[in-house]
Amino acid sequence: MNPEWPLILFTFFLCVSGGVLGVQGLLCVLGKGKKMQLPSLVVSLAALAVGGIAVFMHLQHWERIFNGFGHLSSGITQEFIVIVVFAVVAVAYFVFLRRSGDGTVPRWMGWLAVAISTVLVVVCAHSYVMAARPAWNS
């Protein structure tokens, strides 16, 4: 079986994005890392964008991606939902960061960043442990 490099890059950059925002949220909760919040947020969103571009390279007919979103049990649907929620939380994190004069974000926003980052990585990993068809096994 040949490795699907676009899918590998999608997974890698998605997990980088979640990891960076999650660690930054944890530092926010601990009251540390004030100077690195904006650079970390930029890295997280850039990694999310690169991962999003890579997933389209994996699909031969990317316009058919919307056909799979009708099933909530589908791994691609679950990933898409969590990615959208993750992006909303990252944008909200940015808004709170820009509104504060001293570069701090509320602690609850830090906890929210940690939670959505964890969910993002778990849902992404869950897509790779789904049951396969018995015939693919032989």
BAKOL-583067 format. One line per field, with one value per residue: residue in one letter; x, y, z of N, C-alpha, C in turn; residue number from 1. Coordinates in nm, 4 decimals. Example, Ala and Ser with C-alpha at 12.3 -4.5 7.8 and 13.67 -1.06 7.14 Angstrom:
<rs>
code: c(a  s)
n.east: c(1.3190  1.2850)
n.north: c(-0.5690  -0.2250)
n.up: c(0.7800  0.7080)
ca.east: c(1.2300  1.3670)
ca.north: c(-0.4500  -0.1060)
ca.up: c(0.7800  0.7140)
c.east: c(1.3200  1.2900)
c.north: c(-0.3300  0.0030)
c.up: c(0.7800  0.7870)
pos: c(1  2)
</rs>
This chain:
<rs>
code: c(m  n  p  e  w  p  l  i  l  f  t  f  f  l  c  v  s  g  g  v  l  g  v  q  g  l  l  c  v  l  g  k  g  k  k  m  q  l  p  s  l  v  v  s  l  a  a  l  a  v  g  g  i  a  v  f  m  h  l  q  h  w  e  r  i  f  n  g  f  g  h  l  s  s  g  i  t  q  e  f  i  v  i  v  v  f  a  v  v  a  v  a  y  f  v  f  l  r  r  s  g  d  g  t  v  p  r  w  m  g  w  l  a  v  a  i  s  t  v  l  v  v  v  c  a  h  s  y  v  m  a  a  r  p  a  w  n  s)
n.east: c(0.0838  0.0607  0.1854  -0.0318  0.0510  -0.0664  -0.2743  -0.1316  0.0119  -0.2058  -0.3074  -0.0813  -0.0369  -0.2820  -0.2761  -0.0507  -0.1506  -0.3609  -0.2095  -0.0356  -0.2169  -0.3441  -0.1365  -0.0719  -0.3125  -0.3057  -0.0798  -0.1846  -0.3818  -0.2169  -0.1039  0.1211  0.3539  0.2805  0.3942  0.4211  0.1731  0.0327  0.2141  0.2007  -0.0682  -0.0853  0.0840  -0.0636  -0.3053  -0.1974  -0.0923  -0.3304  -0.4477  -0.2643  -0.2917  -0.5583  -0.5405  -0.3834  -0.5553  -0.7329  -0.5726  -0.5595  -0.8036  -0.9448  -1.1616  -1.2482  -1.4744  -1.6741  -1.6698  -1.8679  -2.0705  -2.0213  -2.0805  -2.3331  -2.3689  -2.3484  -2.1986  -1.9807  -1.6283  -1.5006  -1.6952  -1.7166  -1.4570  -1.4638  -1.6620  -1.5436  -1.3126  -1.4208  -1.5373  -1.3042  -1.1672  -1.3398  -1.3101  -1.0383  -1.0387  -1.1996  -1.0295  -0.8238  -0.9614  -1.0151  -0.7533  -0.6600  -0.8245  -0.7470  -0.5277  -0.2877  -0.2036  -0.3242  -0.5494  -0.8774  -0.9033  -1.0933  -1.1124  -0.8675  -0.8966  -1.0993  -0.9627  -0.7767  -0.9532  -1.0897  -0.8736  -0.7841  -1.0086  -1.0026  -0.7634  -0.8220  -1.0528  -0.9476  -0.7568  -0.9284  -1.0471  -0.8743  -0.8931  -1.1218  -1.3591  -1.2862  -1.3704  -1.4308  -1.3205  -1.1044  -0.9020  -0.7730)
n.north: c(-0.1167  0.2145  0.5147  0.7812  1.0828  1.3488  1.3062  1.2295  1.4658  1.6363  1.5266  1.5567  1.8415  1.9244  1.8167  1.9510  2.2108  2.1870  2.1085  2.3274  2.5395  2.4256  2.3985  2.6666  2.7597  2.6235  2.7423  2.9960  2.9521  2.8939  3.1377  3.2185  3.2788  3.5131  3.6783  3.5131  3.4488  3.5597  3.4946  3.2130  3.1649  3.2493  3.0603  2.8297  2.8757  2.8989  2.6423  2.5010  2.5974  2.5054  2.2312  2.2083  2.2711  2.0580  1.8380  1.8625  1.7945  1.5268  1.4263  1.3050  1.3929  1.6646  1.8194  1.6513  1.6184  1.7187  1.5356  1.3445  1.4649  1.4233  1.2258  1.1837  0.9993  0.9579  0.9725  1.1878  1.3834  1.4269  1.5199  1.7559  1.9071  1.9438  2.0819  2.3216  2.4221  2.4424  2.6403  2.8566  2.8903  2.9553  3.1988  3.3481  3.3440  3.4996  3.7440  3.8055  3.8283  4.0485  4.2492  4.2820  4.4833  4.4131  4.1726  3.9412  3.6666  3.5623  3.3165  3.1155  3.1058  3.0028  2.7445  2.6571  2.6546  2.4521  2.2364  2.2164  2.1698  1.9231  1.7663  1.7953  1.6596  1.4013  1.3309  1.3415  1.1363  0.9259  0.8794  0.7134  0.4664  0.3357  0.0791  -0.1639  -0.2999  -0.6497  -0.7812  -0.6262  -0.7064  -0.9260)
n.up: c(0.0000  -0.0879  0.0588  0.1360  0.0819  0.0861  0.2710  0.4947  0.5416  0.5916  0.8318  0.9983  0.9996  1.1000  1.3563  1.4542  1.4537  1.6429  1.8654  1.9113  1.9662  2.1856  2.3784  2.4064  2.5118  2.7557  2.8715  2.8968  3.0897  3.3028  3.3374  3.1982  2.9246  2.7808  2.5841  2.3677  2.2706  2.0436  1.8229  1.8482  1.7979  1.5325  1.4099  1.4649  1.3205  1.0631  1.0241  1.0296  0.7954  0.5987  0.6354  0.5577  0.2862  0.2033  0.2370  0.0273  -0.1845  -0.1533  -0.2282  -0.5214  -0.6637  -0.5528  -0.5392  -0.4743  -0.2068  -0.0476  -0.0615  0.1283  0.3672  0.4602  0.6439  0.9786  1.1155  0.9650  0.9270  0.7964  0.8090  1.0846  1.1366  0.9850  1.1182  1.3702  1.2949  1.1989  1.4365  1.5867  1.4387  1.4819  1.7593  1.7645  1.6266  1.8007  2.0210  1.9165  1.8912  2.1627  2.2448  2.0989  2.1987  2.4599  2.6446  2.7567  2.6495  2.7424  2.7846  2.8802  3.1398  3.1046  2.8319  2.7684  2.8770  2.7073  2.4634  2.5148  2.5473  2.2933  2.1294  2.2186  2.1546  1.8756  1.8019  1.8969  1.7480  1.4906  1.5059  1.5572  1.3132  1.1831  1.2961  1.2291  1.1526  0.9028  0.5814  0.5599  0.3325  0.2578  0.4038  0.3140)
ca.east: c(0.0000  0.1400  0.1425  -0.1054  0.1208  -0.1547  -0.3464  -0.0330  0.0365  -0.3273  -0.3105  0.0305  -0.0589  -0.3977  -0.2314  0.0368  -0.2388  -0.4257  -0.1092  0.0143  -0.3215  -0.3675  -0.0285  -0.0870  -0.4248  -0.2587  0.0054  -0.2757  -0.4429  -0.1126  -0.0601  0.2551  0.3609  0.2043  0.4569  0.4161  0.0362  0.0008  0.2872  0.1475  -0.1975  -0.0576  0.1355  -0.1757  -0.3951  -0.1253  -0.0882  -0.4662  -0.4668  -0.1828  -0.3594  -0.6798  -0.5007  -0.3329  -0.6643  -0.7910  -0.4839  -0.5856  -0.9279  -0.9333  -1.2747  -1.2728  -1.6089  -1.7644  -1.6515  -1.9932  -2.1562  -1.9941  -2.1202  -2.4702  -2.3691  -2.2749  -2.1076  -1.8652  -1.5090  -1.4732  -1.7938  -1.6769  -1.3388  -1.5043  -1.7335  -1.4481  -1.2237  -1.4946  -1.5471  -1.1681  -1.1382  -1.4190  -1.2449  -0.9119  -1.0712  -1.2433  -0.9070  -0.7572  -1.0382  -0.9875  -0.6136  -0.6467  -0.8978  -0.6765  -0.4134  -0.1642  -0.1729  -0.3778  -0.6782  -0.9420  -0.8678  -1.1907  -1.0781  -0.7555  -0.9530  -1.1717  -0.8608  -0.7246  -1.0578  -1.1146  -0.7522  -0.7871  -1.1136  -0.9547  -0.6651  -0.8890  -1.1406  -0.8600  -0.6999  -1.0377  -1.0748  -0.7825  -0.9171  -1.2558  -1.3664  -1.2690  -1.4470  -1.3566  -1.2484  -0.9811  -0.8100  -0.7088)
ca.north: c(0.0000  0.3371  0.6188  0.8960  1.1971  1.4592  1.2699  1.2342  1.6073  1.6881  1.4819  1.6185  1.9842  1.9390  1.7898  2.0638  2.3231  2.1597  2.1056  2.4627  2.6157  2.3629  2.4363  2.8090  2.7708  2.5787  2.8489  3.1053  2.9139  2.9032  3.2765  3.2328  3.2839  3.6264  3.7338  3.4192  3.4126  3.5933  3.4073  3.0769  3.1642  3.2578  2.9288  2.7353  2.8996  2.8682  2.4963  2.4591  2.6294  2.4139  2.1016  2.2167  2.2634  1.9224  1.7408  1.8708  1.7228  1.3842  1.3903  1.3165  1.4768  1.7393  1.8760  1.5498  1.6106  1.7526  1.4175  1.2703  1.5380  1.3908  1.1206  1.2305  0.8955  0.9563  1.0339  1.3162  1.4784  1.4589  1.6052  1.8870  1.9782  1.9839  2.1833  2.4485  2.4696  2.4807  2.7694  2.9583  2.9137  3.0252  3.3377  3.4109  3.3616  3.6154  3.8641  3.8361  3.8689  4.1841  4.3451  4.3076  4.5715  4.3550  4.0448  3.8274  3.6111  3.5053  3.1767  3.0233  3.0919  2.9087  2.6100  2.6239  2.6209  2.3191  2.1368  2.1966  2.1113  1.7808  1.7045  1.7932  1.5528  1.2725  1.3023  1.3143  1.0030  0.8287  0.8498  0.6104  0.3380  0.2885  -0.0585  -0.1799  -0.4099  -0.7758  -0.8199  -0.5487  -0.7693  -1.0440)
ca.up: c(0.0000  -0.0989  0.1532  0.0825  0.1397  0.1242  0.3927  0.6033  0.5700  0.6543  0.9711  1.0689  1.0224  1.1871  1.4933  1.4918  1.4834  1.7716  1.9721  1.9396  2.0354  2.3157  2.4704  2.4347  2.6054  2.8869  2.9246  2.9339  3.2173  3.4048  3.3485  3.1395  2.7790  2.7268  2.4638  2.2563  2.2367  1.9052  1.7297  1.8566  1.7301  1.3883  1.3695  1.4699  1.2075  0.9395  1.0130  0.9943  0.6536  0.5191  0.6433  0.4764  0.1460  0.1782  0.2271  -0.1066  -0.2757  -0.1329  -0.2961  -0.6665  -0.7037  -0.4292  -0.5390  -0.4193  -0.0624  0.0191  -0.0591  0.2506  0.4869  0.4986  0.7453  1.0968  1.1627  0.8760  0.9850  0.7333  0.8620  1.2216  1.1281  0.9337  1.2248  1.4743  1.2368  1.1972  1.5755  1.6232  1.3750  1.5521  1.8888  1.7388  1.5933  1.9261  2.0990  1.8568  1.9256  2.3030  2.2548  2.0453  2.2830  2.5852  2.6251  2.8099  2.5856  2.8164  2.7424  2.9982  3.1692  3.0471  2.6905  2.7672  2.8954  2.5844  2.3632  2.5504  2.5224  2.1501  2.0723  2.2526  2.0736  1.7377  1.7846  1.9188  1.6335  1.3770  1.5274  1.5505  1.1722  1.1345  1.3622  1.1978  1.1041  0.7590  0.5218  0.5760  0.2113  0.2465  0.4954  0.2564)
c.east: c(0.0890  0.0919  0.0733  -0.0475  0.0303  -0.2323  -0.2542  -0.0049  -0.0848  -0.3309  -0.2009  0.0020  -0.1821  -0.3582  -0.1337  -0.0486  -0.3061  -0.3276  -0.0602  -0.0911  -0.3504  -0.2628  -0.0383  -0.2040  -0.3854  -0.1672  -0.0782  -0.3391  -0.3424  -0.0601  0.0779  0.2430  0.2848  0.2628  0.4446  0.2741  0.0029  0.0816  0.2364  0.0145  -0.1798  -0.0062  0.0229  -0.2691  -0.3273  -0.1179  -0.2254  -0.4930  -0.3879  -0.2441  -0.4857  -0.6505  -0.4558  -0.4461  -0.7296  -0.7030  -0.5037  -0.7073  -0.9125  -1.0450  -1.3180  -1.4112  -1.7113  -1.7531  -1.7823  -2.0913  -2.1378  -2.0422  -2.2625  -2.4793  -2.2854  -2.1788  -1.9823  -1.7478  -1.4795  -1.5707  -1.7555  -1.5531  -1.3764  -1.5734  -1.6352  -1.3518  -1.2928  -1.5043  -1.4094  -1.1337  -1.2149  -1.3550  -1.1134  -0.9361  -1.1182  -1.1232  -0.8320  -0.8284  -1.0121  -0.8445  -0.5946  -0.7177  -0.8249  -0.5535  -0.2816  -0.1313  -0.2198  -0.5140  -0.7435  -0.9090  -0.9658  -1.1657  -0.9592  -0.8027  -1.0283  -1.0743  -0.8013  -0.8267  -1.0770  -0.9918  -0.7464  -0.8909  -1.0687  -0.8596  -0.7305  -0.9766  -1.0572  -0.7998  -0.8067  -1.0705  -0.9872  -0.8018  -1.0586  -1.2495  -1.3539  -1.3577  -1.3651  -1.2746  -1.1176  -0.8674  -0.7293  -0.6414)
c.north: c(0.1240  0.4402  0.7334  1.0224  1.3150  1.4308  1.2721  1.3792  1.6726  1.6525  1.5488  1.7644  2.0110  1.9172  1.8964  2.1824  2.3052  2.1623  2.2434  2.5436  2.5576  2.4001  2.5840  2.8335  2.7292  2.6822  2.9683  3.0766  2.9274  3.0452  3.3017  3.2496  3.3982  3.6785  3.6400  3.3827  3.4424  3.5099  3.2633  3.0653  3.1696  3.1237  2.8268  2.7529  2.8713  2.7164  2.4412  2.4844  2.5340  2.2739  2.0985  2.2100  2.1217  1.8216  1.7464  1.8020  1.5713  1.3388  1.4080  1.4023  1.5544  1.7995  1.7779  1.5370  1.6365  1.6365  1.3389  1.3383  1.5089  1.2885  1.1649  1.1258  0.8850  1.0291  1.1707  1.4231  1.5214  1.5481  1.7464  1.9694  2.0293  2.0903  2.3187  2.5062  2.5166  2.6179  2.8819  2.9921  2.9895  3.1721  3.4128  3.4372  3.4848  3.7451  3.9039  3.8846  4.0126  4.2882  4.3773  4.3931  4.5088  4.2176  3.9237  3.7885  3.5558  3.3574  3.0790  3.0033  2.9983  2.7655  2.5647  2.5845  2.4829  2.2115  2.1114  2.1381  1.9619  1.7078  1.6931  1.6765  1.4152  1.2359  1.2702  1.1740  0.8952  0.7900  0.7370  0.4760  0.2867  0.1469  -0.0620  -0.2937  -0.5383  -0.8147  -0.7436  -0.6124  -0.8803  -1.0142)
c.up: c(0.0000  0.0017  0.0798  0.1461  0.1711  0.2525  0.5144  0.6421  0.6359  0.8024  1.0526  1.1013  1.1084  1.3333  1.5425  1.5322  1.6194  1.8872  2.0108  2.0150  2.1738  2.4184  2.5050  2.5292  2.7453  2.9509  2.9689  3.0698  3.3312  3.4232  3.2922  2.9888  2.7161  2.5959  2.3435  2.2143  2.0918  1.8055  1.7310  1.7843  1.5786  1.3366  1.3658  1.3504  1.0736  0.9180  0.9759  0.8464  0.5634  0.5201  0.5592  0.3284  0.1117  0.1625  0.0901  -0.2105  -0.2648  -0.2133  -0.4467  -0.7233  -0.5794  -0.4249  -0.4830  -0.2675  0.0118  0.0208  0.0712  0.3765  0.5316  0.6096  0.8643  1.1512  1.0758  0.9412  0.9270  0.7820  1.0024  1.2230  1.0838  1.0424  1.3293  1.4216  1.2344  1.3382  1.6237  1.5653  1.4430  1.6864  1.8684  1.7042  1.7179  2.0172  2.0490  1.8946  2.0705  2.3215  2.2067  2.1315  2.4119  2.5567  2.6660  2.7511  2.6626  2.7600  2.8687  3.0159  3.1069  2.8980  2.6742  2.7835  2.7708  2.4734  2.3897  2.5148  2.3731  2.0816  2.0984  2.1682  1.9282  1.7139  1.8014  1.8000  1.5102  1.3887  1.5143  1.4061  1.1196  1.2027  1.3359  1.1410  0.9519  0.7092  0.5339  0.4523  0.1958  0.3249  0.4290  0.1234)
pos: c(1  2  3  4  5  6  7  8  9  10  11  12  13  14  15  16  17  18  19  20  21  22  23  24  25  26  27  28  29  30  31  32  33  34  35  36  37  38  39  40  41  42  43  44  45  46  47  48  49  50  51  52  53  54  55  56  57  58  59  60  61  62  63  64  65  66  67  68  69  70  71  72  73  74  75  76  77  78  79  80  81  82  83  84  85  86  87  88  89  90  91  92  93  94  95  96  97  98  99  100  101  102  103  104  105  106  107  108  109  110  111  112  113  114  115  116  117  118  119  120  121  122  123  124  125  126  127  128  129  130  131  132  133  134  135  136  137  138)
</rs>
